């Protein structure tokens, strides 16, 4: 059952009665259901307050930002309401209906490259958002290495320290990497590209005819290499995806030497979210760059 406050908001703003509710799951404090209104299906998330409610508003902003580029499909935002003392936050979006086709990996690669062609004058975003359940800071920086250091790695390292996940040797090694970022990342031609930001295979769903659809964004203007690196961390993207991307916009030489450094951000985030099970992967990257 939906809370009465959520039902009332839906009826007030859309003027349609709730016909059916199918509970799906909860994620980082927000509830997700498939909702039927007037014979149409929608995805509905809601959260009472605090960080989960803020996350829903950040998600709505990310979806709208991606949609505005007209490069790759995302679920349309139907209604997004912030929480206050009288109401929870809600995010009502289009329910994507597929037809059994697998994601067209070549189209995904082409469209992702087109998305990355959407650029800004600096790295960051006009607001902060979240990566998984962790705050992601997007204050503008004109220098990518400074942005990656101060807005990405250092916040995760400091959070891991507060979580008791940084024994002395790990903290020292991470501090050394942060201090030497210029050694690995300088001398590369780059522009601030709009990226999805949390592009693992679970955040790519399929519309009709294999149309790629991206969900759960953590958008920012960043180095596009950071996005491609994350697609390789957990797999799920085919050779056709990478070939199509490279055809539209080839990566700079030396990308593979930088890839794991970018994935250190995501592995630190997983360490913070899920615990020491990700410590070995963090340490493996530390050892790799300590030798160089």
Secondary structure, DSSP 8 states (H G I E B T S, - for coil): ---HHHHHHHHHHH---EEEEEEEEEETTEEEEEEEETTEEEEEEEE-SHHHHHHHHHHHHHHHHHHTTTSSEE--EEEEE---SS--EEEEEE-----S----HHHHHHHHHHHHT-B-SSBB-SS-EEETTEEE----BS-HHHHIIIIIIHHHHHHHHHTT---HHHHHHHHHHHHTHHHHHSS-----EEE-S---GGGEEE-GGG-EEE-S---EEE-HHHHHHHHHHS----HHHHHHHHHHS---TTHHHHHHHHHHHHHHHHHHHH-GGGHHHHHHHHHHHHT-
